[in-house]
Amino acid sequence: MGYQDIKEVVLATGNQGKVKELAKMLSDLGIKVLPQSDFAVGDVAETGTTFVENAIIKARHGAKITGLPTIADDSGLAVDALGGAPGVYSARYSGDNATDQSNILKLLDAMADVPANKRQAKFLCVLVFMRHADDPTPIICQGEWAGEITTKQDGDNGFGYDPVFWVPEKNCSSAQLTPEQKNALSHRGKALTLLLSQLKQKMS
């Protein structure tokens, strides 16, 4: 399949927040984003030790089952004071049945004694685009977003660790940003901008 023929892509995630963010950004290219739940794609074991490995595993799995080009992302939070944790385990930081809330509470607890000047952290996102399950040259894009971990939760927008991720240039938490502001600044927004420009080149 050539890039010019792509009209639909599957997003290999069960996270509706991510589907919404991506659909908005890809609509300019005339590409429709379908969540993997439309195809009964089950979760695949994320056995990689890096964001890149996990994103490739998810994209390949989605493309294999749906037969459509697939975008997968692996993203997470790396906190300096915790040696880069939770990292690739961000989504299941507080255990197998982790929720956003249980993860946030565990993080705040782990950071309880960390002073204000040592609370630096960054969100990382790796996006992988595979035309098919055996695509030997997937597009891989990475974005980073630097900030700090707050001592309490603030804001109702976003998902994941957004309520405790302080954005210095906006003087608020990520969960207090509008979706447009977040897309312009975020790790996923940056990775997606890179992906869009590569797709545009390949589709022209």
MDAnalysis code that builds the backbone (N, CA, C; Angstrom):
import MDAnalysis as mda
import numpy as np

u = mda.Universe.empty(612, n_residues=204, atom_resindex=np.repeat(np.arange(204), 3), trajectory=True)
u.add_TopologyAttr("name", ["N", "CA", "C"] * 204)
u.add_TopologyAttr("resid", np.arange(1, 205))
u.add_TopologyAttr("resname", ["MET", "GLY", "TYR", "GLN", "ASP", "ILE", "LYS", "GLU", "VAL", "VAL", "LEU", "ALA", "THR", "GLY", "ASN", "GLN", "GLY", "LYS", "VAL", "LYS", "GLU", "LEU", "ALA", "LYS", "MET", "LEU", "SER", "ASP", "LEU", "GLY", "ILE", "LYS", "VAL", "LEU", "PRO", "GLN", "SER", "ASP", "PHE", "ALA", "VAL", "GLY", "ASP", "VAL", "ALA", "GLU", "THR", "GLY", "THR", "THR", "PHE", "VAL", "GLU", "ASN", "ALA", "ILE", "ILE", "LYS", "ALA", "ARG", "HIS", "GLY", "ALA", "LYS", "ILE", "THR", "GLY", "LEU", "PRO", "THR", "ILE", "ALA", "ASP", "ASP", "SER", "GLY", "LEU", "ALA", "VAL", "ASP", "ALA", "LEU", "GLY", "GLY", "ALA", "PRO", "GLY", "VAL", "TYR", "SER", "ALA", "ARG", "TYR", "SER", "GLY", "ASP", "ASN", "ALA", "THR", "ASP", "GLN", "SER", "ASN", "ILE", "LEU", "LYS", "LEU", "LEU", "ASP", "ALA", "MET", "ALA", "ASP", "VAL", "PRO", "ALA", "ASN", "LYS", "ARG", "GLN", "ALA", "LYS", "PHE", "LEU", "CYS", "VAL", "LEU", "VAL", "PHE", "MET", "ARG", "HIS", "ALA", "ASP", "ASP", "PRO", "THR", "PRO", "ILE", "ILE", "CYS", "GLN", "GLY", "GLU", "TRP", "ALA", "GLY", "GLU", "ILE", "THR", "THR", "LYS", "GLN", "ASP", "GLY", "ASP", "ASN", "GLY", "PHE", "GLY", "TYR", "ASP", "PRO", "VAL", "PHE", "TRP", "VAL", "PRO", "GLU", "LYS", "ASN", "CYS", "SER", "SER", "ALA", "GLN", "LEU", "THR", "PRO", "GLU", "GLN", "LYS", "ASN", "ALA", "LEU", "SER", "HIS", "ARG", "GLY", "LYS", "ALA", "LEU", "THR", "LEU", "LEU", "LEU", "SER", "GLN", "LEU", "LYS", "GLN", "LYS", "MET", "SER"])
u.atoms.positions = np.array([
    [0.845, -1.203, 0.000],
    [0.000, 0.000, 0.000],
    [0.879, 1.252, 0.000],
    [0.641, 2.151, -0.951],
    [1.370, 3.416, -0.967],
    [0.740, 4.376, 0.030],
    [1.514, 5.352, 0.458],
    [0.997, 6.313, 1.434],
    [-0.180, 7.115, 0.877],
    [-0.183, 7.338, -0.458],
    [-1.269, 8.120, -1.073],
    [-2.628, 7.450, -0.920],
    [-2.621, 6.112, -0.769],
    [-3.888, 5.361, -0.723],
    [-4.490, 5.297, 0.687],
    [-3.804, 5.826, 1.651],
    [-4.265, 5.671, 3.034],
    [-5.425, 6.626, 3.340],
    [-6.561, 6.025, 3.685],
    [-7.741, 6.829, 4.027],
    [-8.155, 6.625, 5.493],
    [-7.770, 5.464, 6.011],
    [-8.131, 5.128, 7.396],
    [-6.907, 4.554, 8.103],
    [-6.762, 4.903, 9.358],
    [-5.740, 4.249, 10.168],
    [-6.366, 3.833, 11.490],
    [-5.823, 2.774, 12.038],
    [-6.278, 2.303, 13.343],
    [-5.336, 2.871, 14.395],
    [-5.899, 3.345, 15.481],
    [-5.074, 3.787, 16.600],
    [-5.074, 2.685, 17.649],
    [-3.887, 2.124, 17.881],
    [-3.775, 0.976, 18.783],
    [-3.751, 1.426, 20.238],
    [-4.898, 1.836, 20.729],
    [-5.029, 2.192, 22.146],
    [-6.478, 2.020, 22.564],
    [-6.683, 1.784, 23.842],
    [-8.051, 1.736, 24.353],
    [-8.414, 3.069, 24.995],
    [-7.479, 4.034, 24.922],
    [-7.659, 5.310, 25.609],
    [-8.399, 6.304, 24.716],
    [-9.655, 6.594, 25.080],
    [-10.487, 7.476, 24.244],
    [-9.923, 8.897, 24.148],
    [-9.223, 9.328, 25.200],
    [-8.598, 10.655, 25.182],
    [-7.579, 10.754, 24.050],
    [-6.798, 9.691, 23.885],
    [-5.785, 9.677, 22.819],
    [-6.444, 9.635, 21.442],
    [-7.514, 8.846, 21.315],
    [-8.222, 8.733, 20.024],
    [-8.719, 10.113, 19.601],
    [-9.303, 10.836, 20.555],
    [-9.847, 12.160, 20.262],
    [-8.756, 13.141, 19.826],
    [-7.660, 13.133, 20.569],
    [-6.528, 14.024, 20.251],
    [-5.993, 13.760, 18.840],
    [-5.803, 12.467, 18.530],
    [-5.234, 12.091, 17.227],
    [-6.179, 12.376, 16.074],
    [-7.458, 12.043, 16.274],
    [-8.448, 12.228, 15.208],
    [-8.488, 13.689, 14.778],
    [-8.411, 14.578, 15.769],
    [-8.454, 16.006, 15.503],
    [-7.266, 16.423, 14.627],
    [-6.098, 15.915, 14.976],
    [-4.887, 16.335, 14.294],
    [-4.728, 15.713, 12.905],
    [-5.253, 14.510, 12.710],
    [-5.102, 13.837, 11.411],
    [-6.200, 14.201, 10.419],
    [-7.251, 14.880, 10.912],
    [-8.378, 15.192, 10.018],
    [-7.928, 16.079, 8.845],
    [-6.899, 16.916, 9.054],
    [-6.373, 17.779, 7.984],
    [-5.865, 16.985, 6.774],
    [-5.378, 15.785, 7.036],
    [-4.826, 14.969, 5.941],
    [-5.911, 14.124, 5.267],
    [-7.147, 14.282, 5.759],
    [-8.226, 13.475, 5.188],
    [-8.143, 12.017, 5.613],
    [-7.482, 11.783, 6.746],
    [-7.354, 10.410, 7.254],
    [-8.290, 10.236, 8.447],
    [-9.080, 9.173, 8.394],
    [-10.020, 8.897, 9.486],
    [-9.336, 7.974, 10.501],
    [-9.445, 8.331, 11.765],
    [-8.836, 7.528, 12.824],
    [-9.891, 6.618, 13.449],
    [-9.617, 5.326, 13.429],
    [-10.551, 4.345, 14.013],
    [-9.919, 3.755, 15.268],
    [-10.658, 3.717, 16.369],
    [-10.076, 3.096, 17.571],
    [-9.999, 1.584, 17.396],
    [-9.013, 0.965, 18.010],
    [-8.864, -0.492, 17.854],
    [-10.063, -1.252, 18.411],
    [-10.831, -0.595, 19.295],
    [-12.018, -1.265, 19.862],
    [-13.061, -1.579, 18.780],
    [-13.021, -0.833, 17.639],
    [-13.934, -1.124, 16.521],
    [-13.668, -2.496, 15.915],
    [-12.477, -3.042, 16.175],
    [-12.080, -4.305, 15.529],
    [-11.850, -5.427, 16.526],
    [-12.240, -5.201, 17.766],
    [-12.005, -6.201, 18.814],
    [-10.541, -6.601, 18.894],
    [-9.659, -5.613, 18.785],
    [-8.229, -5.881, 18.963],
    [-7.960, -5.918, 20.457],
    [-7.503, -7.061, 20.932],
    [-7.211, -7.169, 22.364],
    [-5.872, -6.520, 22.681],
    [-5.627, -6.319, 23.960],
    [-4.327, -5.774, 24.362],
    [-3.234, -6.802, 24.089],
    [-2.051, -6.302, 23.807],
    [-0.908, -7.186, 23.578],
    [0.076, -6.924, 24.714],
    [0.799, -7.965, 25.112],
    [1.761, -7.793, 26.206],
    [2.855, -6.816, 25.792],
    [3.020, -5.770, 26.589],
    [4.068, -4.779, 26.291],
    [5.353, -5.237, 26.968],
    [6.101, -6.067, 26.239],
    [7.272, -6.718, 26.837],
    [8.564, -5.942, 26.613],
    [8.470, -4.807, 25.895],
    [9.673, -4.017, 25.629],
    [10.155, -3.296, 26.877],
    [11.444, -2.951, 26.876],
    [11.992, -2.194, 28.004],
    [12.142, -0.718, 27.629],
    [11.758, -0.371, 26.388],
    [11.813, 1.031, 25.964],
    [10.475, 1.409, 25.333],
    [10.226, 2.725, 25.251],
    [8.999, 3.212, 24.621],
    [8.943, 2.787, 23.149],
    [10.098, 2.812, 22.456],
    [10.139, 2.458, 21.030],
    [9.709, 1.007, 20.827],
    [10.285, 0.103, 21.626],
    [9.948, -1.322, 21.487],
    [8.454, -1.558, 21.711],
    [7.910, -0.953, 22.770],
    [6.492, -1.165, 23.077],
    [5.577, -0.595, 21.998],
    [5.934, 0.565, 21.448],
    [5.103, 1.166, 20.397],
    [5.098, 0.282, 19.147],
    [6.253, -0.294, 18.809],
    [6.328, -1.187, 17.640],
    [5.494, -2.448, 17.876],
    [5.603, -3.015, 19.075],
    [4.817, -4.217, 19.414],
    [3.321, -3.936, 19.227],
    [2.862, -2.785, 19.726],
    [1.431, -2.440, 19.650],
    [0.993, -2.159, 18.211],
    [1.831, -1.446, 17.458],
    [1.469, -1.116, 16.068],
    [1.397, -2.377, 15.216],
    [2.363, -3.268, 15.380],
    [2.385, -4.508, 14.592],
    [1.163, -5.373, 14.902],
    [0.837, -5.465, 16.181],
    [-0.317, -6.259, 16.633],
    [-1.609, -5.701, 16.026],
    [-1.771, -4.370, 16.080],
    [-2.979, -3.737, 15.531],
    [-3.095, -3.931, 14.032],
    [-1.974, -3.774, 13.311],
    [-1.986, -3.910, 11.847],
    [-2.287, -5.354, 11.435],
    [-1.755, -6.284, 12.195],
    [-1.945, -7.712, 11.891],
    [-3.426, -8.091, 11.992],
    [-4.079, -7.631, 13.048],
    [-5.470, -8.030, 13.287],
    [-6.451, -7.269, 12.403],
    [-6.192, -5.982, 12.142],
    [-7.157, -5.169, 11.387],
    [-6.879, -5.155, 9.884],
    [-5.632, -5.450, 9.501],
    [-5.270, -5.364, 8.083],
    [-5.167, -3.926, 7.595],
    [-5.184, -2.965, 8.510],
    [-5.110, -1.545, 8.148],
    [-3.825, -0.927, 8.697],
    [-3.386, 0.198, 8.099],
    [-2.254, 0.909, 8.681],
    [-2.582, 1.256, 10.127],
    [-1.581, 1.189, 10.972],
    [-1.818, 1.381, 12.409],
    [-0.815, 2.347, 13.018],
    [-1.334, 3.219, 13.877],
    [-0.480, 4.099, 14.666],
    [-0.554, 3.627, 16.111],
    [0.602, 3.487, 16.731],
    [0.615, 3.161, 18.161],
    [1.524, 4.144, 18.857],
    [1.179, 4.465, 20.087],
    [2.122, 5.289, 20.826],
    [2.456, 4.603, 22.126],
    [3.644, 4.826, 22.581],
    [3.960, 4.434, 23.939],
    [4.482, 5.693, 24.593],
    [3.876, 6.030, 25.683],
    [4.270, 7.271, 26.319],
    [4.260, 7.081, 27.812],
    [4.935, 7.978, 28.476],
    [4.975, 7.860, 29.923],
    [5.673, 9.047, 30.538],
    [5.792, 8.967, 31.837],
    [6.362, 10.043, 32.635],
    [7.689, 9.573, 33.199],
    [8.722, 10.388, 33.044],
    [10.028, 10.062, 33.627],
    [10.369, 11.148, 34.647],
    [10.479, 10.746, 35.906],
    [10.727, 11.695, 36.992],
    [12.190, 11.594, 37.417],
    [12.896, 12.718, 37.358],
    [14.338, 12.721, 37.659],
    [14.640, 12.148, 39.042],
    [13.892, 12.613, 40.052],
    [14.167, 12.200, 41.443],
    [13.918, 10.711, 41.675],
    [13.171, 10.092, 40.755],
    [12.873, 8.646, 40.890],
    [13.683, 7.822, 39.876],
    [14.778, 8.414, 39.391],
    [15.644, 7.686, 38.453],
    [14.988, 7.376, 37.123],
    [14.024, 8.219, 36.729],
    [13.350, 7.986, 35.440],
    [12.054, 7.207, 35.554],
    [11.724, 6.725, 36.757],
    [10.442, 6.027, 36.962],
    [9.317, 7.075, 36.912],
    [8.078, 6.646, 36.657],
    [7.634, 5.284, 36.310],
    [7.995, 4.829, 34.885],
    [8.393, 5.728, 33.987],
    [8.885, 5.322, 32.670],
    [7.911, 4.478, 31.881],
    [8.419, 3.349, 31.328],
    [7.537, 2.508, 30.498],
    [6.418, 1.860, 31.310],
    [6.519, 1.941, 32.644],
    [5.468, 1.348, 33.497],
    [4.457, 2.396, 33.965],
    [4.447, 3.573, 33.319],
    [3.595, 4.679, 33.784],
    [2.132, 4.301, 33.923],
    [1.598, 3.561, 32.935],
    [0.165, 3.236, 32.947],
    [-0.175, 2.229, 34.041],
    [0.795, 1.394, 34.419],
    [0.526, 0.371, 35.449],
    [1.450, 0.550, 36.663],
    [1.766, 1.797, 36.934],
    [2.694, 2.145, 38.027],
    [2.203, 1.612, 39.372],
    [0.892, 1.684, 39.602],
    [0.372, 1.261, 40.913],
    [-0.206, -0.159, 40.881],
    [0.193, -0.959, 39.883],
    [-0.258, -2.356, 39.830],
    [-1.068, -2.663, 38.583],
    [-1.445, -3.937, 38.439],
    [-2.138, -4.393, 37.221],
    [-3.490, -3.733, 37.012],
    [-4.180, -3.409, 38.078],
    [-5.502, -2.778, 37.943],
    [-5.433, -1.275, 38.203],
    [-4.305, -0.690, 37.842],
    [-4.067, 0.726, 38.124],
    [-5.100, 1.618, 37.449],
    [-5.448, 2.706, 38.122],
    [-6.274, 3.766, 37.522],
    [-5.418, 5.028, 37.504],
    [-5.858, 6.036, 36.754],
    [-5.129, 7.314, 36.766],
    [-4.941, 7.801, 38.202],
    [-6.020, 7.675, 38.980],
    [-5.995, 8.190, 40.349],
    [-5.023, 7.407, 41.237],
    [-5.037, 6.084, 41.126],
    [-4.134, 5.296, 41.985],
    [-2.672, 5.542, 41.592],
    [-2.413, 5.751, 40.309],
    [-1.053, 6.062, 39.856],
    [-0.578, 7.409, 40.400],
    [-1.479, 8.407, 40.329],
    [-1.138, 9.755, 40.818],
    [-0.834, 9.710, 42.320],
    [-1.674, 9.003, 43.075],
    [-1.474, 8.939, 44.529],
    [-0.154, 8.249, 44.873],
    [0.190, 7.205, 44.124],
    [1.463, 6.519, 44.374],
    [2.629, 7.455, 44.066],
    [2.507, 8.218, 42.968],
    [3.573, 9.153, 42.583],
    [3.745, 10.246, 43.643],
    [2.633, 10.846, 44.076],
    [2.720, 11.909, 45.084],
    [3.337, 11.385, 46.381],
    [3.001, 10.138, 46.706],
    [3.548, 9.502, 47.903],
    [5.064, 9.309, 47.754],
    [5.485, 8.819, 46.572],
    [6.918, 8.585, 46.319],
    [7.703, 9.899, 46.327],
    [7.013, 11.000, 45.998],
    [7.675, 12.308, 45.899],
    [7.501, 13.156, 47.163],
    [6.879, 12.588, 48.182],
    [6.492, 13.365, 49.377],
    [7.659, 14.145, 49.986],
    [8.861, 13.550, 50.007],
    [9.994, 14.210, 50.670],
    [10.935, 14.909, 49.700],
    [10.535, 14.986, 48.423],
    [11.426, 15.609, 47.430],
    [11.214, 17.126, 47.441],
    [12.297, 17.906, 47.638],
    [12.133, 19.365, 47.710],
    [11.699, 19.982, 46.385],
    [11.170, 21.197, 46.457],
    [10.588, 21.876, 45.290],
    [11.568, 22.008, 44.130],
    [12.852, 22.199, 44.428],
    [13.820, 22.416, 43.335],
    [14.352, 21.122, 42.719],
    [13.804, 19.980, 43.183],
    [14.277, 18.687, 42.654],
    [13.122, 17.863, 42.069],
    [12.040, 18.538, 41.642],
    [10.843, 17.802, 41.212],
    [10.682, 17.797, 39.688],
    [11.807, 17.941, 38.965],
    [11.737, 17.953, 37.501],
    [11.288, 16.599, 36.940],
    [10.532, 16.684, 35.850],
    [10.044, 15.467, 35.195],
    [9.800, 15.780, 33.728],
    [9.664, 14.735, 32.919],
    [9.244, 14.985, 31.540],
    [8.340, 13.872, 31.062],
    [7.377, 14.269, 30.246],
    [6.557, 13.313, 29.532],
    [7.299, 12.958, 28.256],
    [7.281, 11.686, 27.885],
    [7.908, 11.221, 26.643],
    [6.864, 10.484, 25.823],
    [6.927, 10.637, 24.508],
    [6.001, 9.920, 23.634],
    [6.751, 9.433, 22.402],
    [6.596, 8.159, 22.102],
    [7.090, 7.610, 20.844],
    [5.884, 7.150, 20.035],
    [5.760, 7.664, 18.821],
    [4.680, 7.261, 17.909],
    [5.264, 6.422, 16.796],
    [4.603, 5.322, 16.511],
    [5.036, 4.448, 15.410],
    [3.887, 4.297, 14.420],
    [4.192, 4.477, 13.146],
    [3.200, 4.308, 12.082],
    [3.645, 3.143, 11.199],
    [2.821, 2.100, 11.121],
    [3.135, 0.944, 10.266],
    [2.060, 0.793, 9.209],
    [2.479, 0.691, 7.943],
    [1.499, 0.526, 6.855],
    [0.845, -0.850, 6.913],
    [1.606, -1.829, 7.369],
    [1.087, -3.204, 7.525],
    [1.972, -3.905, 8.550],
    [1.552, -5.106, 8.976],
    [2.240, -5.783, 10.081],
    [3.703, -6.097, 9.773],
    [4.043, -6.247, 8.490],
    [5.428, -6.585, 8.137],
    [6.193, -5.394, 7.575],
    [5.686, -4.188, 7.828],
    [6.340, -2.976, 7.325],
    [7.784, -2.926, 7.847],
    [8.782, -3.003, 6.929],
    [10.175, -3.025, 7.396],
    [10.695, -1.635, 7.769],
    [9.968, -0.587, 7.349],
    [10.430, 0.778, 7.633],
    [9.316, 1.611, 8.270],
    [8.932, 1.257, 9.499],
    [7.890, 2.061, 10.156],
    [8.406, 3.480, 10.389],
    [7.477, 4.442, 10.421],
    [7.869, 5.807, 10.784],
    [7.875, 5.881, 12.308],
    [8.978, 6.366, 12.864],
    [9.097, 6.468, 14.324],
    [9.388, 7.925, 14.697],
    [8.542, 8.506, 15.529],
    [8.715, 9.911, 15.939],
    [8.663, 10.016, 17.458],
    [9.487, 10.899, 17.993],
    [9.540, 11.040, 19.449],
    [9.363, 12.494, 19.864],
    [8.612, 12.702, 20.954],
    [8.437, 14.044, 21.504],
    [8.660, 14.044, 23.005],
    [9.114, 15.179, 23.529],
    [9.328, 15.328, 24.978],
    [8.650, 16.601, 25.471],
    [8.249, 16.584, 26.739],
    [7.622, 17.760, 27.346],
    [8.134, 17.882, 28.777],
    [8.924, 18.914, 29.037],
    [9.537, 19.071, 30.361],
    [8.636, 19.861, 31.303],
    [8.631, 19.451, 32.557],
    [7.837, 20.152, 33.562],
    [8.283, 19.736, 34.958],
    [7.377, 19.838, 35.911],
    [7.689, 19.469, 37.296],
    [6.481, 18.750, 37.900],
    [6.753, 17.984, 38.943],
    [5.661, 17.297, 39.646],
    [5.189, 18.174, 40.802],
    [3.886, 18.425, 40.841],
    [3.314, 19.271, 41.897],
    [3.160, 18.456, 43.186],
    [2.717, 19.121, 44.230],
    [2.484, 18.397, 45.495],
    [1.007, 18.059, 45.681],
    [0.150, 18.659, 44.820],
    [-1.282, 18.314, 44.887],
    [-1.889, 18.386, 43.476],
    [-3.067, 17.782, 43.337],
    [-3.718, 17.706, 42.023],
    [-4.498, 18.983, 41.710],
    [-4.449, 19.375, 40.435],
    [-5.183, 20.564, 39.993],
    [-5.675, 20.380, 38.570],
    [-6.949, 20.744, 38.315],
    [-7.465, 20.740, 36.946],
    [-8.254, 19.495, 36.599],
    [-9.172, 19.629, 35.642],
    [-10.068, 18.524, 35.262],
    [-9.898, 18.072, 33.817],
    [-9.034, 18.741, 33.044],
    [-8.846, 18.330, 31.644],
    [-7.773, 17.250, 31.556],
    [-7.665, 16.666, 30.362],
    [-6.599, 15.697, 30.138],
    [-6.865, 14.365, 30.810],
    [-5.798, 13.601, 30.976],
    [-5.904, 12.268, 31.583],
    [-4.534, 11.885, 32.116],
    [-4.441, 10.693, 32.704],
    [-3.138, 10.238, 33.208],
    [-2.623, 11.146, 34.314],
    [-1.362, 11.525, 34.197],
    [-0.699, 12.307, 35.237],
    [-0.883, 13.817, 35.063],
    [-1.732, 14.234, 34.122],
    [-1.908, 15.666, 33.836],
    [-2.164, 16.540, 35.080],
    [-2.996, 16.082, 36.059],
    [-3.291, 16.960, 37.204],
    [-2.077, 17.275, 38.098],
    [-0.996, 16.474, 37.990],
    [0.176, 16.732, 38.853],
    [1.410, 17.130, 38.041],
    [1.212, 17.400, 36.743],
    [2.342, 17.808, 35.893],
    [2.284, 19.320, 35.688],
    [3.215, 20.023, 36.316],
    [3.233, 21.491, 36.279],
    [3.934, 21.967, 35.017],
    [3.275, 22.903, 34.316],
    [3.816, 23.453, 33.073],
    [4.313, 24.876, 33.367],
    [5.625, 25.038, 33.580],
    [6.136, 26.349, 34.029],
    [5.756, 27.506, 33.098],
    [5.821, 27.287, 31.779],
    [5.566, 28.417, 30.869],
    [4.113, 28.877, 30.884],
    [3.212, 28.014, 31.382],
    [1.798, 28.408, 31.472],
    [1.366, 28.662, 32.915],
    [2.273, 28.373, 33.849],
    [1.984, 28.592, 35.262],
    [0.722, 27.865, 35.732],
    [0.561, 26.638, 35.257],
    [-0.594, 25.824, 35.677],
    [-0.255, 24.354, 35.423],
    [-1.162, 23.463, 35.841],
    [-0.941, 22.041, 35.570],
    [-1.407, 21.724, 34.152],
    [-0.947, 20.609, 33.642],
    [-1.360, 20.168, 32.307],
    [-2.876, 19.970, 32.237],
    [-3.481, 19.581, 33.371],
    [-4.933, 19.351, 33.407],
    [-5.733, 20.654, 33.444],
    [-5.036, 21.798, 33.530],
    [-5.719, 23.098, 33.490],
    [-5.616, 23.754, 32.109],
    [-4.928, 23.090, 31.188],
    [-4.797, 23.618, 29.827],
    [-6.018, 23.236, 28.994],
    [-6.338, 24.036, 27.988],
    [-7.366, 23.623, 27.030],
    [-6.748, 22.547, 26.140],
    [-7.575, 21.718, 25.468],
    [-7.018, 20.696, 24.563],
    [-6.098, 21.318, 23.505],
    [-6.450, 22.505, 23.014],
    [-5.636, 23.168, 21.987],
    [-4.272, 23.562, 22.550],
    [-4.275, 24.118, 23.761],
    [-3.005, 24.497, 24.394],
    [-2.133, 23.261, 24.625],
    [-2.786, 22.198, 25.086],
    [-2.038, 20.981, 25.384],
    [-1.421, 20.390, 24.110],
    [-2.205, 20.327, 23.023],
    [-1.681, 19.774, 21.772],
    [-0.483, 20.560, 21.257],
    [-0.488, 21.869, 21.506],
    [0.610, 22.712, 21.014],
    [1.898, 22.484, 21.808],
    [1.759, 22.053, 23.062],
    [2.930, 21.928, 23.937],
    [3.369, 20.492, 24.194],
    [2.431, 19.557, 24.150],
    [2.675, 18.236, 24.742],
    [3.626, 17.358, 23.944],
    [4.144, 16.364, 24.646],
    [5.014, 15.333, 24.061],
    [4.314, 14.652, 22.889],
    [3.007, 14.337, 23.066],
    [2.271, 13.663, 21.994],
    [2.034, 14.620, 20.830],
    [1.741, 15.884, 21.166],
    [1.561, 16.903, 20.128],
    [2.816, 17.060, 19.281],
    [3.982, 17.078, 19.964],
    [5.254, 17.235, 19.242],
    [5.547, 16.014, 18.365],
    [5.345, 14.822, 18.922],
    [5.595, 13.600, 18.145],
    [4.639, 13.537, 16.953],
    [3.398, 13.951, 17.179],
    [2.402, 13.909, 16.115],
    [2.694, 14.927, 15.018],
    [3.188, 16.100, 15.404],
    [3.562, 17.108, 14.411],
    [4.654, 16.557, 13.492],
    [5.621, 15.855, 14.093],
    [6.688, 15.225, 13.295],
    [6.107, 14.155, 12.372],
    [5.181, 13.346, 12.927],
    [4.557, 12.288, 12.123],
    [3.753, 12.883, 10.971],
    [2.987, 13.935, 11.253],
    [2.182, 14.576, 10.208],
    [3.053, 15.100, 9.080],
    [4.184, 15.728, 9.437],
    [5.018, 16.286, 8.368],
    [5.636, 15.172, 7.526],
    [5.987, 14.046, 8.158],
    [6.521, 12.910, 7.381],
    [5.446, 12.295, 6.494],
    [4.224, 12.154, 7.032],
    [3.125, 11.594, 6.238],
    [2.788, 12.494, 5.055],
    [2.781, 13.813, 5.309],
    [2.492, 14.768, 4.232],
    [3.477, 14.619, 3.090],
    [4.779, 14.521, 3.445],
    [5.821, 14.340, 2.423],
    [5.576, 13.070, 1.619],
    [5.261, 11.976, 2.328],
    [5.108, 10.678, 1.662],
    [3.808, 10.590, 0.850],
    [2.817, 11.412, 1.252],
    [1.524, 11.355, 0.547],
    [1.472, 12.318, -0.633],
    [2.457, 13.232, -0.713],
    [2.387, 14.222, -1.804],
    [3.007, 13.678, -3.092],
])
